[in-house]
Amino acid sequence: MQERTVRGACPHDCPDTCSLITTVVDTKAVRVAGNPAHRHTDGALCTKVSRYTERTYHPERILHPLRRVGPKGSGQFEPVDWDTALSDIALRLKAIAARDPQAIQPYSYAGTMGLVQGEGMAARFFNRLGAAHLDRTICAAAGGEALVQTLGGKLGMKVEFFAEAKLIVIWGSNSIASNLHFWRLAQQAKRDGARLVCIDPRRSETADKCHEHIALRPGTDAALALALMHQLITHDWLDHGYIAQHTLGWEALRERALQWPPERAAEVCGVPVQQIVDLARAYGTTKPAAIRLNYGMQRVRGGGNAVRAVACLPALVGSWRHRAGGLLLSASGHFPVQRAALHRPDLLAGRTPRTINMVTIGDDLLREASPGFGPKIEALIVYNSNPVAVAPESGRVVKGFEREDLFTVVLEHFQTDTADYADYILPATTQLEHWDIHTSYGHTDVLLNQPAIAPLGESRSNTDIFRALAARMGFDEPCFADDDETLCRTAFGPVVSFDQLLEHGFATLPLPDAPFAQGGFPTASGRCEFFSAALAAQGQDGLPDHLPNFETAGSDPSHPLAMISPPARNFLNSSFVNVKSLRDIEGEPLLEMHAGDAEARGIQSGDTVRVFNGRGEYRCKAKVSARARPGVVNGLGIWWRKLGLDGTNVNQLTSQKLTDMGRGPVFYDCLVEVERG
């Protein structure tokens, strides 16, 4: 018996991007653990990823190519050899491309966050083909654009220095469930005397552990931020020197903020005035103060404005001067990824294909050809995503996927909701079976993933599948012969030592501890831009403001409850839903309801309820819980539709409307009614 260990990286959509150590006995992976040598992982993994071998060796894993034999959505397939599958797929794609390659639509997101198995070879393939582009906005686009328009990029403080902060505001994040290693730092700060405040419509597990929870209404975060500014101004808790030297648009922002006294914001947010006053005092007088944002708050109509408003706060009080002060939403802008070398946009050869927003795929699959839209979508290649489960207004998504004239290929590990509608399912490798290289949006280390075991069955990496398709399509450019290790080396070129990655599994970017202590924001002005000329040029308000939700609480008497759909603790988007040990912990799809809302409807915990609005209905079990604030229900997601009570999930109710900036989704901007049944 031979035992060895292999260094890797967690591939999932999480800010922690943990370094992994996989123990292999002979040819089988027997354990996945955190790497104790990686300071951001510190040897600890979340419950989900610590069970990663269950995913790799899952009895329902797809290990051979499958071809549909039943109606779309029936899940009926037959095995087929790779040569037959690839030849038929290439033949179909060639025929469509001969008419208009823009009728071929890739659809992918963060099933892996890897730069290679994500878009490394796939982008080359679709660029050479001239296929439609995909606007990949479904998670973080509004907040990311807000950071770009305010700070100049998706940048922030280093996560490790939260441990030294004296006030930590956790805004829109259930860190215990979705940012475990940050939470360890917050706990260290708490032990050292820091105050922790959680701002979230839901009383999450994180809120339970903070000193204070501010349970504002969904979509009102900008109003709260503006009221905090009001108090900072009126009490003169400002760093005038930092504002004068390192910001742009202060006088205009000051005028805007003074329109938001705490009483006005309290009415909008549905929180006590005193909570706003107390938080402003703490933020204005405690140094260093740090804000940890997450993406839940930007999944509403005004999500971009909300993130912009919060991102202005550190400059007002000068908290960027301290390495333990400032703000962190995403650190991904720090990484010098050589995207052009990876994706090869030169293969477009001057073509400018249309772009389809992944959020509106339900409507777009049902559109006919038109001068404004372009050709009808004839083929869909899905990888690293499960749109039938995760895209909004899933009733429309299903109708699109049901089209008999839509040719659909899905690269997958399992027969997901989306795979049920495929014409071909191609078996993909898991993280333990391929090379990849990773950035992070929660820390500033580059991580390398080396394969620990050989691909199971006939599974192939995404890159290998796109290489094989390129060959079948007759694409003979040398870049399609690059192997996965070459792609990993290409991702950063000489900027990051590949030898260090091979030896240690990670490399830390050389960045200053306090990136904006002396200003130097990567904006056009070099300052933190309270006023964005770029937004004004687009016809938007150059200053952050509160934009009410599309579906504001109280605006529709027939649907009086606001619904948010935060992730269930043991799932990650729709990944891990089919890992039985994790699904057993979750139990069943739940809707958390406040006791008053439940009593008014004659609902008790354990009752089956019908949640509905004009877009559809969804049945699940009710849980009367203090985690739900009055007037707001929490539909925990994202369950696979076919594992739900009636073949749907919470996205039956969400809309395809887009955020104020970034063209993102508004999952948490949703009104419903609930009844027993």
Rosetta blueprint (number, residue, H / E / L):
1 M L
2 Q L
3 E E
4 R E
5 T E
6 V E
7 R E
8 G E
9 A E
10 C L
11 P L
12 H L
13 D L
14 C L
15 P L
16 D L
17 T L
18 C L
19 S E
20 L E
21 I E
22 T E
23 T E
24 V E
25 V E
26 D L
27 T L
28 K E
29 A E
30 V E
31 R E
32 V E
33 A E
34 G E
35 N L
36 P L
37 A L
38 H L
39 R L
40 H L
41 T L
42 D L
43 G L
44 A L
45 L L
46 C L
47 T H
48 K H
49 V H
50 S H
51 R L
52 Y H
53 T H
54 E H
55 R H
56 T H
57 Y L
58 H L
59 P L
60 E L
61 R L
62 I L
63 L L
64 H L
65 P L
66 L E
67 R E
68 R E
69 V L
70 G L
71 P L
72 K L
73 G L
74 S L
75 G L
76 Q L
77 F E
78 E E
79 P E
80 V L
81 D L
82 W H
83 D H
84 T H
85 A H
86 L H
87 S H
88 D H
89 I H
90 A H
91 L H
92 R H
93 L H
94 K H
95 A H
96 I H
97 A H
98 A H
99 R H
100 D L
101 P H
102 Q H
103 A H
104 I E
105 Q E
106 P E
107 Y E
108 S E
109 Y L
110 A L
111 G L
112 T L
113 M L
114 G L
115 L L
116 V L
117 Q L
118 G L
119 E L
120 G H
121 M H
122 A H
123 A H
124 R H
125 F H
126 F H
127 N H
128 R H
129 L H
130 G L
131 A L
132 A L
133 H E
134 L E
135 D E
136 R L
137 T L
138 I L
139 C L
140 A L
141 A H
142 A H
143 G H
144 G H
145 E H
146 A H
147 L H
148 V H
149 Q H
150 T H
151 L H
152 G L
153 G L
154 K L
155 L L
156 G L
157 M L
158 K L
159 V H
160 E H
161 F H
162 F H
163 A H
164 E H
165 A L
166 K L
167 L E
168 I E
169 V E
170 I E
171 W E
172 G L
173 S L
174 N L
175 S H
176 I H
177 A H
178 S H
179 N L
180 L H
181 H H
182 F H
183 W H
184 R H
185 L H
186 A H
187 Q H
188 Q H
189 A H
190 K H
191 R H
192 D L
193 G L
194 A L
195 R E
196 L E
197 V E
198 C E
199 I E
200 D L
201 P L
202 R L
203 R L
204 S L
205 E H
206 T H
207 A H
208 D H
209 K H
210 C L
211 H L
212 E E
213 H E
214 I E
215 A L
216 L L
217 R L
218 P L
219 G L
220 T L
221 D H
222 A H
223 A H
224 L H
225 A H
226 L H
227 A H
228 L H
229 M H
230 H H
231 Q H
232 L H
233 I H
234 T H
235 H L
236 D L
237 W L
238 L L
239 D L
240 H H
241 G H
242 Y H
243 I H
244 A H
245 Q H
246 H H
247 T E
248 L E
249 G L
250 W H
251 E H
252 A H
253 L H
254 R H
255 E H
256 R H
257 A H
258 L L
259 Q L
260 W L
261 P L
262 P H
263 E H
264 R H
265 A H
266 A H
267 E H
268 V H
269 C H
270 G L
271 V L
272 P L
273 V H
274 Q H
275 Q H
276 I H
277 V H
278 D H
279 L H
280 A H
281 R H
282 A H
283 Y H
284 G H
285 T H
286 T L
287 K L
288 P L
289 A E
290 A E
291 I E
292 R E
293 L E
294 N L
295 Y H
296 G H
297 M H
298 Q H
299 R L
300 V L
301 R L
302 G L
303 G H
304 G H
305 N H
306 A H
307 V H
308 R H
309 A H
310 V H
311 A H
312 C H
313 L H
314 P H
315 A H
316 L H
317 V H
318 G L
319 S H
320 W H
321 R H
322 H L
323 R L
324 A L
325 G L
326 G E
327 L E
328 L E
329 L L
330 S L
331 A L
332 S H
333 G H
334 H H
335 F L
336 P L
337 V L
338 Q L
339 R H
340 A H
341 A H
342 L H
343 H H
344 R L
345 P H
346 D H
347 L H
348 L H
349 A L
350 G L
351 R L
352 T L
353 P L
354 R L
355 T E
356 I E
357 N E
358 M H
359 V H
360 T H
361 I H
362 G H
363 D H
364 D H
365 L L
366 L L
367 R L
368 E L
369 A L
370 S E
371 P L
372 G L
373 F L
374 G E
375 P L
376 K L
377 I L
378 E L
379 A E
380 L E
381 I E
382 V E
383 Y E
384 N L
385 S L
386 N L
387 P H
388 V H
389 A H
390 V H
391 A L
392 P L
393 E L
394 S H
395 G H
396 R H
397 V H
398 V H
399 K H
400 G H
401 F H
402 E L
403 R L
404 E L
405 D L
406 L L
407 F E
408 T E
409 V E
410 V E
411 L E
412 E E
413 H L
414 F L
415 Q L
416 T L
417 D L
418 T L
419 A H
420 D H
421 Y H
422 A L
423 D L
424 Y E
425 I E
426 L E
427 P E
428 A E
429 T L
430 T L
431 Q H
432 L H
433 E H
434 H L
435 W L
436 D E
437 I E
438 H E
439 T L
440 S L
441 Y L
442 G L
443 H L
444 T L
445 D E
446 V E
447 L E
448 L E
449 N E
450 Q L
451 P L
452 A L
453 I L
454 A L
455 P L
456 L L
457 G L
458 E L
459 S L
460 R E
461 S L
462 N H
463 T H
464 D H
465 I H
466 F H
467 R H
468 A H
469 L H
470 A H
471 A H
472 R H
473 M H
474 G L
475 F L
476 D L
477 E L
478 P H
479 C H
480 F H
481 A H
482 D L
483 D L
484 D H
485 E H
486 T H
487 L H
488 C H
489 R H
490 T H
491 A H
492 F H
493 G H
494 P H
495 V H
496 V L
497 S L
498 F H
499 D H
500 Q H
501 L H
502 L H
503 E H
504 H H
505 G L
506 F E
507 A E
508 T E
509 L L
510 P L
511 L L
512 P L
513 D L
514 A L
515 P L
516 F L
517 A L
518 Q L
519 G L
520 G L
521 F L
522 P L
523 T L
524 A L
525 S L
526 G L
527 R L
528 C E
529 E E
530 F L
531 F L
532 S L
533 A H
534 A H
535 L H
536 A H
537 A H
538 Q L
539 G L
540 Q L
541 D L
542 G L
543 L L
544 P L
545 D L
546 H L
547 L L
548 P L
549 N L
550 F L
551 E L
552 T L
553 A L
554 G L
555 S L
556 D L
557 P L
558 S L
559 H L
560 P L
561 L E
562 A E
563 M E
564 I E
565 S L
566 P L
567 P E
568 A L
569 R L
570 N L
571 F L
572 L E
573 N L
574 S L
575 S E
576 F L
577 V L
578 N L
579 V L
580 K H
581 S H
582 L H
583 R H
584 D H
585 I H
586 E H
587 G L
588 E L
589 P L
590 L E
591 L E
592 E E
593 M E
594 H L
595 A H
596 G H
597 D H
598 A H
599 E H
600 A H
601 R L
602 G L
603 I L
604 Q L
605 S L
606 G L
607 D L
608 T E
609 V E
610 R E
611 V E
612 F E
613 N E
614 G L
615 R L
616 G E
617 E E
618 Y E
619 R E
620 C E
621 K E
622 A E
623 K E
624 V E
625 S L
626 A L
627 R L
628 A L
629 R L
630 P L
631 G L
632 V E
633 V E
634 N E
635 G E
636 L L
637 G E
638 I L
639 W L
640 W L
641 R H
642 K H
643 L H
644 G L
645 L L
646 D L
647 G L
648 T L
649 N L
650 V H
651 N H
652 Q H
653 L L
654 T L
655 S L
656 Q L
657 K L
658 L E
659 T L
660 D L
661 M L
662 G L
663 R L
664 G L
665 P E
666 V L
667 F L
668 Y L
669 D L
670 C L
671 L E
672 V E
673 E E
674 V E
675 E E
676 R E
677 G L
